[in-house]
Amino acid sequence: MKLKLVIDTSVWLDLTKDPRHLPLLDALFAMTEAGEVELILPQIILDEFARNRDRVMASSRASLSSHFKRVKDAIVQFAPEVGRLELLKQLNEIDHRIATGGEAVNEAVGLIEKLFTTTEPIPVSESVKARAADRAIAKVAPFHRQINGIGDAIIIETYIDALAEREGEDMLAFVTHNIHDFSQKGADTRLPHPDLAAIFDGVHSRYSTNLGALLNEYASDLIEEITFDREYSQEPRALSELLEAEDKLTTQIWYGRKWGIIDAVESGKQKRVPREVWEAATLEDRRGMIVDKIWEGMIAAMKSTEEQYPDELGPWTDFEWGMLSGKLSAIRWMFGDEWDMLDT
């Protein structure tokens, strides 16, 4: 038995909004690849998704971040000083995860568009247009709310045509989140509107407002396995972890570079001089000098660094230097710097 699905545009758009829906999309794709599920895709759904996709993606990324920005602004202005910094730190972590979570939105859209390629879109036939218009004239669902439901009517009429062509034990199901146009009004919204009830016998034709529950009836083990894989996949690094790594790498590279200055002084290539000597020297002569006070501060800072990172300060091979520099460059790139920004 094959499960054939007409999934309304409202469902596809909602699936892009929340990373928790990714296992469901994984399961749906796996079932289509295995031939257990086949999508019935009216062209109008493809068009509606393409028309609304960017708006929904932008809204999903921006909504929580904008809320957190307002919250952080309010905390800066009005929160008691005690505990304020810790609270802001936690909010920054959340904001970072929201931004990183934007990648999940991209992944969801990619999976959906990949699913769309598994079947041929069904163009709108003249017969479907005529029957949709008849629904409008009769003011039956999805025209019962005095709104233009022509798109919804075309989708449901396409479903009816697919149901008429059903073969053997195949099951068809119409899945929607648009309960106002398709479900019972003021009653159990999991049931179809009375004007549509005859289409769904519950045996060979199902009405559903929950894609996950429907697929779970047919492939609960697969969904559980995919959910497990998703839950144990790599999580993005916390902002605090990235900042800590950047600080450590910057310190390690800074420390290593200072040994170059020490070698230059010990070999006589550079001289330690009082500030007044350095200030009286020409620009060319200054290249071979280091001010005593700066030297003393450098040595003190290096000793402090040795206490902070014992046994983590080299000496480094050329390969290890390359790894340190590459790691620092990558983290800084994530924070908005250009590649190869290795200033310390």
BAKE-594521 format. One record per residue (C-alpha): residue number from 1; x, y, z; chain. Coordinates in Angstrom, 1 decimal. Layout:
<sites>
+-----+--------+--------+--------+---+
|   k |      X |      Y |      Z | c |
+-----+--------+--------+--------+---+
| NUM |      X |      Y |      Z | A |
...
+-----+--------+--------+--------+---+
</sites>
This chain:
<sites>
+-----+--------+--------+--------+---+
|   k |      X |      Y |      Z | c |
+-----+--------+--------+--------+---+
|   1 |    0.0 |    0.0 |    0.0 | A |
|   2 |    1.3 |    3.4 |   -0.9 | A |
|   3 |    0.4 |    6.6 |    0.9 | A |
|   4 |   -0.3 |    9.5 |   -1.6 | A |
|   5 |   -0.3 |   12.9 |    0.0 | A |
|   6 |   -1.6 |   16.3 |   -1.0 | A |
|   7 |    0.1 |   18.6 |    1.4 | A |
|   8 |   -1.4 |   22.1 |    1.5 | A |
|   9 |    0.8 |   25.2 |    1.1 | A |
|  10 |    0.1 |   26.2 |    4.7 | A |
|  11 |    1.8 |   23.0 |    6.0 | A |
|  12 |    4.9 |   23.4 |    3.8 | A |
|  13 |    5.3 |   27.0 |    5.0 | A |
|  14 |    4.9 |   26.1 |    8.6 | A |
|  15 |    7.5 |   23.3 |    8.2 | A |
|  16 |   10.1 |   26.0 |    7.4 | A |
|  17 |    9.6 |   27.9 |   10.6 | A |
|  18 |   10.8 |   25.5 |   13.3 | A |
|  19 |   14.0 |   23.4 |   13.4 | A |
|  20 |   12.0 |   20.8 |   15.3 | A |
|  21 |   10.2 |   19.9 |   12.1 | A |
|  22 |   13.4 |   18.8 |   10.3 | A |
|  23 |   13.1 |   15.1 |   11.5 | A |
|  24 |    9.6 |   15.1 |    9.9 | A |
|  25 |   10.9 |   16.4 |    6.6 | A |
|  26 |   13.7 |   13.8 |    6.8 | A |
|  27 |   11.2 |   11.0 |    7.4 | A |
|  28 |    9.0 |   12.2 |    4.5 | A |
|  29 |   11.9 |   12.3 |    2.1 | A |
|  30 |   13.1 |    8.8 |    3.2 | A |
|  31 |    9.5 |    7.5 |    2.7 | A |
|  32 |    9.3 |    9.0 |   -0.8 | A |
|  33 |   12.7 |    7.5 |   -1.7 | A |
|  34 |   11.5 |    4.1 |   -0.5 | A |
|  35 |    8.4 |    4.4 |   -2.6 | A |
|  36 |    6.1 |    4.2 |    0.5 | A |
|  37 |    4.9 |    7.8 |    0.0 | A |
|  38 |    4.1 |    9.7 |   -3.1 | A |
|  39 |    3.5 |   13.4 |   -3.2 | A |
|  40 |    0.6 |   14.8 |   -5.3 | A |
|  41 |    1.7 |   18.3 |   -6.1 | A |
|  42 |   -0.8 |   20.8 |   -7.7 | A |
|  43 |    1.2 |   23.5 |   -9.5 | A |
|  44 |   -0.7 |   26.1 |   -7.5 | A |
|  45 |    1.0 |   24.8 |   -4.3 | A |
|  46 |    4.4 |   25.1 |   -5.9 | A |
|  47 |    3.6 |   28.6 |   -7.0 | A |
|  48 |    2.2 |   29.7 |   -3.6 | A |
|  49 |    5.2 |   28.2 |   -1.7 | A |
|  50 |    7.7 |   30.0 |   -4.0 | A |
|  51 |    5.7 |   33.3 |   -3.6 | A |
|  52 |    5.7 |   33.1 |    0.2 | A |
|  53 |    9.0 |   31.3 |    1.0 | A |
|  54 |   11.3 |   34.3 |    1.3 | A |
|  55 |    8.9 |   36.2 |    3.5 | A |
|  56 |    8.4 |   33.3 |    5.9 | A |
|  57 |   12.1 |   32.6 |    6.1 | A |
|  58 |   12.9 |   36.2 |    6.8 | A |
|  59 |   10.1 |   36.4 |    9.4 | A |
|  60 |   11.3 |   33.2 |   11.1 | A |
|  61 |   14.9 |   34.5 |   11.4 | A |
|  62 |   14.0 |   38.0 |   12.5 | A |
|  63 |   11.1 |   37.7 |   14.9 | A |
|  64 |   12.8 |   36.2 |   17.9 | A |
|  65 |   16.0 |   38.3 |   17.4 | A |
|  66 |   14.0 |   41.5 |   17.3 | A |
|  67 |   12.2 |   40.5 |   20.5 | A |
|  68 |   15.5 |   39.8 |   22.2 | A |
|  69 |   16.9 |   43.1 |   21.1 | A |
|  70 |   14.0 |   44.9 |   22.7 | A |
|  71 |   14.4 |   42.8 |   25.9 | A |
|  72 |   18.2 |   43.5 |   26.0 | A |
|  73 |   17.6 |   47.2 |   25.5 | A |
|  74 |   15.1 |   47.2 |   28.4 | A |
|  75 |   17.6 |   45.3 |   30.7 | A |
|  76 |   20.4 |   47.8 |   29.9 | A |
|  77 |   18.1 |   50.7 |   30.8 | A |
|  78 |   16.1 |   49.4 |   33.8 | A |
|  79 |   17.5 |   46.2 |   35.3 | A |
|  80 |   19.3 |   46.4 |   38.6 | A |
|  81 |   23.1 |   46.5 |   38.2 | A |
|  82 |   23.5 |   43.3 |   40.3 | A |
|  83 |   23.2 |   40.4 |   37.9 | A |
|  84 |   22.7 |   42.6 |   34.8 | A |
|  85 |   25.8 |   41.4 |   33.1 | A |
|  86 |   25.1 |   37.7 |   33.7 | A |
|  87 |   21.6 |   38.2 |   32.3 | A |
|  88 |   22.8 |   40.0 |   29.2 | A |
|  89 |   25.3 |   37.2 |   28.7 | A |
|  90 |   22.6 |   34.6 |   28.7 | A |
|  91 |   20.5 |   36.6 |   26.3 | A |
|  92 |   23.4 |   36.9 |   24.0 | A |
|  93 |   23.8 |   33.1 |   24.0 | A |
|  94 |   20.1 |   32.8 |   23.0 | A |
|  95 |   20.4 |   35.4 |   20.3 | A |
|  96 |   23.5 |   33.6 |   18.9 | A |
|  97 |   21.6 |   30.4 |   18.8 | A |
|  98 |   18.7 |   32.1 |   17.0 | A |
|  99 |   21.1 |   33.4 |   14.4 | A |
| 100 |   22.7 |   30.0 |   14.0 | A |
| 101 |   19.2 |   28.4 |   13.8 | A |
| 102 |   18.7 |   30.4 |   10.7 | A |
| 103 |   20.7 |   27.7 |    9.0 | A |
| 104 |   18.0 |   25.2 |   10.0 | A |
| 105 |   15.5 |   27.4 |    8.1 | A |
| 106 |   17.7 |   27.1 |    5.0 | A |
| 107 |   18.0 |   23.4 |    5.4 | A |
| 108 |   14.2 |   23.0 |    5.8 | A |
| 109 |   13.6 |   24.9 |    2.6 | A |
| 110 |   16.2 |   22.9 |    0.8 | A |
| 111 |   14.6 |   19.6 |    1.9 | A |
| 112 |   11.1 |   20.8 |    0.8 | A |
| 113 |   12.3 |   21.9 |   -2.6 | A |
| 114 |   14.1 |   18.6 |   -3.0 | A |
| 115 |   10.8 |   16.8 |   -2.1 | A |
| 116 |    9.1 |   18.9 |   -4.8 | A |
| 117 |   11.4 |   17.3 |   -7.4 | A |
| 118 |   10.2 |   13.8 |   -6.5 | A |
| 119 |    7.0 |   14.3 |   -8.5 | A |
| 120 |    5.6 |   16.1 |  -11.5 | A |
| 121 |    3.5 |   19.1 |  -10.6 | A |
| 122 |   -0.1 |   18.9 |  -11.8 | A |
| 123 |   -1.2 |   21.9 |  -13.9 | A |
| 124 |   -4.6 |   23.4 |  -13.3 | A |
| 125 |   -7.1 |   21.8 |  -15.8 | A |
| 126 |  -10.1 |   23.6 |  -17.2 | A |
| 127 |  -12.3 |   21.0 |  -15.4 | A |
| 128 |  -10.7 |   21.9 |  -12.1 | A |
| 129 |  -11.1 |   25.6 |  -12.7 | A |
| 130 |  -14.8 |   25.1 |  -13.6 | A |
| 131 |  -15.6 |   23.0 |  -10.5 | A |
| 132 |  -13.7 |   25.5 |   -8.3 | A |
| 133 |  -15.8 |   28.3 |   -9.8 | A |
| 134 |  -19.0 |   26.2 |   -9.0 | A |
| 135 |  -17.9 |   26.1 |   -5.4 | A |
| 136 |  -17.6 |   29.9 |   -5.4 | A |
| 137 |  -21.1 |   30.3 |   -6.8 | A |
| 138 |  -22.6 |   27.8 |   -4.3 | A |
| 139 |  -20.6 |   29.4 |   -1.5 | A |
| 140 |  -19.5 |   26.1 |   -0.2 | A |
| 141 |  -16.2 |   25.3 |    1.5 | A |
| 142 |  -13.7 |   26.8 |    1.0 | A |
| 143 |  -15.8 |   29.7 |    0.0 | A |
| 144 |  -18.0 |   29.7 |    3.1 | A |
| 145 |  -16.2 |   32.6 |    4.8 | A |
| 146 |  -16.9 |   35.3 |    2.2 | A |
| 147 |  -13.2 |   35.4 |    1.0 | A |
| 148 |  -11.5 |   34.5 |   -2.2 | A |
| 149 |  -10.8 |   30.8 |   -1.8 | A |
| 150 |  -10.1 |   30.0 |   -5.4 | A |
| 151 |   -6.6 |   28.7 |   -4.7 | A |
| 152 |   -7.9 |   26.4 |   -1.9 | A |
| 153 |  -10.7 |   25.2 |   -4.2 | A |
| 154 |   -8.3 |   24.3 |   -7.0 | A |
| 155 |   -6.2 |   22.3 |   -4.5 | A |
| 156 |   -9.2 |   20.4 |   -3.1 | A |
| 157 |  -10.6 |   19.7 |   -6.6 | A |
| 158 |   -7.1 |   18.4 |   -7.7 | A |
| 159 |   -7.3 |   16.1 |   -4.7 | A |
| 160 |  -10.7 |   14.9 |   -5.8 | A |
| 161 |   -9.3 |   14.1 |   -9.3 | A |
| 162 |   -6.4 |   12.1 |   -7.8 | A |
| 163 |   -8.8 |   10.2 |   -5.5 | A |
| 164 |  -10.8 |    9.2 |   -8.6 | A |
| 165 |   -7.7 |    7.7 |  -10.1 | A |
| 166 |   -6.7 |    5.8 |   -6.9 | A |
| 167 |   -5.5 |    2.2 |   -7.6 | A |
| 168 |   -5.7 |   -0.9 |   -5.5 | A |
| 169 |   -5.0 |   -0.4 |   -1.8 | A |
| 170 |   -3.4 |    3.0 |   -2.1 | A |
| 171 |   -4.4 |    5.5 |    0.5 | A |
| 172 |   -4.8 |    9.2 |   -0.2 | A |
| 173 |   -4.6 |   12.0 |    2.4 | A |
| 174 |   -5.1 |   15.7 |    2.3 | A |
| 175 |   -3.0 |   17.5 |    5.0 | A |
| 176 |   -3.6 |   21.1 |    5.9 | A |
| 177 |   -3.1 |   23.6 |    8.7 | A |
| 178 |   -5.7 |   25.9 |    7.1 | A |
| 179 |   -8.5 |   24.9 |    9.5 | A |
| 180 |  -10.5 |   28.0 |    8.9 | A |
| 181 |  -11.2 |   27.1 |    5.3 | A |
| 182 |  -11.1 |   23.3 |    5.4 | A |
| 183 |  -12.1 |   22.1 |    8.9 | A |
| 184 |  -15.3 |   22.1 |   10.9 | A |
| 185 |  -16.2 |   25.5 |   12.2 | A |
| 186 |  -16.6 |   25.8 |   16.0 | A |
| 187 |  -16.2 |   22.1 |   16.5 | A |
| 188 |  -13.4 |   19.5 |   16.2 | A |
| 189 |  -11.0 |   21.1 |   13.7 | A |
| 190 |   -9.3 |   17.8 |   13.1 | A |
| 191 |  -12.4 |   16.9 |   11.0 | A |
| 192 |  -13.2 |   18.3 |    7.5 | A |
| 193 |  -15.9 |   20.9 |    7.0 | A |
| 194 |  -19.3 |   19.3 |    6.3 | A |
| 195 |  -19.2 |   20.6 |    2.7 | A |
| 196 |  -16.0 |   18.4 |    2.2 | A |
| 197 |  -16.8 |   15.5 |    4.5 | A |
| 198 |  -18.0 |   13.2 |    1.7 | A |
| 199 |  -14.5 |   13.3 |    0.1 | A |
| 200 |  -13.0 |   11.6 |    3.1 | A |
| 201 |  -14.2 |    8.1 |    4.1 | A |
| 202 |  -11.3 |    7.6 |    6.6 | A |
| 203 |  -10.3 |    4.3 |    4.9 | A |
| 204 |   -9.1 |    5.2 |    1.4 | A |
| 205 |   -9.2 |    9.0 |    1.8 | A |
| 206 |   -8.0 |   10.8 |    5.0 | A |
| 207 |   -8.3 |   14.3 |    6.2 | A |
| 208 |   -5.5 |   15.4 |    8.5 | A |
| 209 |   -4.2 |   18.6 |   10.2 | A |
| 210 |   -1.1 |   16.9 |   11.6 | A |
| 211 |    1.4 |   15.5 |    9.1 | A |
| 212 |    3.6 |   14.1 |   11.9 | A |
| 213 |    0.8 |   12.0 |   13.4 | A |
| 214 |   -0.3 |   10.8 |   10.0 | A |
| 215 |    3.2 |    9.6 |    9.0 | A |
| 216 |    3.7 |    8.1 |   12.4 | A |
| 217 |    0.9 |    5.7 |   11.7 | A |
| 218 |    2.8 |    4.3 |    8.8 | A |
| 219 |    6.5 |    4.6 |    9.8 | A |
| 220 |    6.8 |    5.2 |   13.5 | A |
| 221 |   10.1 |    3.3 |   13.7 | A |
| 222 |   11.6 |    5.3 |   10.9 | A |
| 223 |   10.5 |    8.6 |   12.4 | A |
| 224 |   11.9 |    7.6 |   15.8 | A |
| 225 |   15.2 |    6.6 |   14.2 | A |
| 226 |   15.5 |    9.9 |   12.3 | A |
| 227 |   14.5 |   12.0 |   15.3 | A |
| 228 |   17.3 |   10.2 |   17.3 | A |
| 229 |   19.8 |   11.0 |   14.6 | A |
| 230 |   18.8 |   14.6 |   14.6 | A |
| 231 |   18.8 |   14.9 |   18.3 | A |
| 232 |   22.4 |   13.5 |   18.5 | A |
| 233 |   23.8 |   15.5 |   15.6 | A |
| 234 |   26.3 |   18.2 |   16.3 | A |
| 235 |   24.9 |   21.4 |   18.0 | A |
| 236 |   26.3 |   24.8 |   17.1 | A |
| 237 |   28.9 |   26.1 |   19.5 | A |
| 238 |   27.7 |   28.5 |   22.2 | A |
| 239 |   28.7 |   32.1 |   21.8 | A |
| 240 |   30.6 |   32.0 |   25.2 | A |
| 241 |   32.5 |   29.0 |   24.0 | A |
| 242 |   33.5 |   30.8 |   20.8 | A |
| 243 |   34.6 |   33.9 |   22.6 | A |
| 244 |   36.6 |   31.8 |   25.1 | A |
| 245 |   38.4 |   30.0 |   22.2 | A |
| 246 |   39.1 |   33.3 |   20.4 | A |
| 247 |   40.6 |   34.8 |   23.6 | A |
| 248 |   42.8 |   31.7 |   24.2 | A |
| 249 |   44.0 |   31.5 |   20.6 | A |
| 250 |   44.8 |   35.3 |   20.5 | A |
| 251 |   46.8 |   34.9 |   23.8 | A |
| 252 |   48.7 |   31.9 |   22.5 | A |
| 253 |   49.6 |   33.6 |   19.3 | A |
| 254 |   50.5 |   36.8 |   21.1 | A |
| 255 |   52.7 |   34.9 |   23.5 | A |
| 256 |   54.5 |   33.1 |   20.7 | A |
| 257 |   55.2 |   36.3 |   18.8 | A |
| 258 |   56.8 |   37.9 |   21.9 | A |
| 259 |   59.5 |   35.2 |   21.9 | A |
| 260 |   60.6 |   36.7 |   18.6 | A |
| 261 |   61.2 |   40.0 |   20.3 | A |
| 262 |   63.1 |   38.3 |   23.1 | A |
| 263 |   65.3 |   36.5 |   20.6 | A |
| 264 |   65.9 |   39.8 |   18.8 | A |
| 265 |   67.0 |   41.5 |   22.0 | A |
| 266 |   69.2 |   38.6 |   23.2 | A |
| 267 |   70.9 |   38.4 |   19.7 | A |
| 268 |   71.5 |   42.1 |   19.7 | A |
| 269 |   69.2 |   42.8 |   16.8 | A |
| 270 |   67.1 |   45.0 |   19.1 | A |
| 271 |   68.2 |   47.1 |   22.1 | A |
| 272 |   66.4 |   47.9 |   25.3 | A |
| 273 |   66.5 |   51.7 |   25.7 | A |
| 274 |   64.9 |   54.3 |   28.0 | A |
| 275 |   61.9 |   56.1 |   26.6 | A |
| 276 |   63.8 |   59.4 |   26.1 | A |
| 277 |   66.4 |   57.7 |   23.9 | A |
| 278 |   63.6 |   56.1 |   21.9 | A |
| 279 |   61.8 |   59.4 |   21.5 | A |
| 280 |   65.1 |   61.2 |   20.3 | A |
| 281 |   65.8 |   58.5 |   17.8 | A |
| 282 |   64.9 |   58.6 |   14.1 | A |
| 283 |   62.1 |   56.4 |   12.7 | A |
| 284 |   64.6 |   54.1 |   11.2 | A |
| 285 |   66.6 |   53.7 |   14.4 | A |
| 286 |   63.5 |   53.0 |   16.4 | A |
| 287 |   62.9 |   49.8 |   14.5 | A |
| 288 |   65.9 |   48.3 |   16.4 | A |
| 289 |   64.8 |   49.5 |   19.8 | A |
| 290 |   62.3 |   48.5 |   22.5 | A |
| 291 |   61.5 |   50.8 |   25.4 | A |
| 292 |   62.5 |   49.5 |   28.8 | A |
| 293 |   59.0 |   50.0 |   30.3 | A |
| 294 |   57.4 |   48.2 |   27.4 | A |
| 295 |   59.8 |   45.4 |   27.8 | A |
| 296 |   59.1 |   45.0 |   31.5 | A |
| 297 |   55.3 |   45.1 |   30.9 | A |
| 298 |   55.7 |   42.5 |   28.1 | A |
| 299 |   57.7 |   40.1 |   30.4 | A |
| 300 |   55.1 |   40.6 |   33.2 | A |
| 301 |   52.3 |   39.9 |   30.8 | A |
| 302 |   54.0 |   36.8 |   29.5 | A |
| 303 |   54.5 |   35.5 |   33.1 | A |
| 304 |   50.8 |   36.0 |   33.8 | A |
| 305 |   49.9 |   34.2 |   30.6 | A |
| 306 |   52.2 |   31.3 |   31.6 | A |
| 307 |   50.2 |   31.0 |   34.9 | A |
| 308 |   46.9 |   31.2 |   32.9 | A |
| 309 |   47.8 |   28.6 |   30.3 | A |
| 310 |   50.5 |   26.3 |   31.7 | A |
| 311 |   51.8 |   23.8 |   29.1 | A |
| 312 |   49.7 |   25.3 |   26.4 | A |
| 313 |   52.0 |   28.0 |   25.0 | A |
| 314 |   54.4 |   26.1 |   22.7 | A |
| 315 |   57.0 |   26.0 |   21.4 | A |
| 316 |   55.1 |   25.3 |   18.2 | A |
| 317 |   56.1 |   23.6 |   15.0 | A |
| 318 |   55.3 |   25.4 |   11.7 | A |
| 319 |   52.3 |   23.0 |   11.3 | A |
| 320 |   51.0 |   23.9 |   14.8 | A |
| 321 |   51.4 |   27.6 |   14.1 | A |
| 322 |   49.4 |   27.1 |   11.0 | A |
| 323 |   46.6 |   25.3 |   12.9 | A |
| 324 |   46.5 |   28.1 |   15.6 | A |
| 325 |   46.3 |   30.8 |   13.0 | A |
| 326 |   43.6 |   28.9 |   11.0 | A |
| 327 |   41.5 |   28.4 |   14.0 | A |
| 328 |   41.7 |   32.0 |   15.1 | A |
| 329 |   41.0 |   33.2 |   11.5 | A |
| 330 |   37.9 |   30.9 |   11.3 | A |
| 331 |   36.4 |   32.1 |   14.6 | A |
| 332 |   36.9 |   35.7 |   13.8 | A |
| 333 |   35.4 |   35.2 |   10.4 | A |
| 334 |   32.2 |   33.9 |   12.1 | A |
| 335 |   32.2 |   37.1 |   14.2 | A |
| 336 |   32.3 |   39.3 |   11.1 | A |
| 337 |   36.0 |   39.9 |   10.5 | A |
| 338 |   37.6 |   39.3 |    7.1 | A |
| 339 |   39.6 |   36.1 |    6.6 | A |
| 340 |   43.2 |   36.1 |    7.9 | A |
| 341 |   42.6 |   38.8 |   10.5 | A |
| 342 |   45.2 |   37.6 |   13.0 | A |
| 343 |   46.0 |   40.8 |   14.8 | A |
| 344 |   46.9 |   40.3 |   18.5 | A |
+-----+--------+--------+--------+---+
</sites>
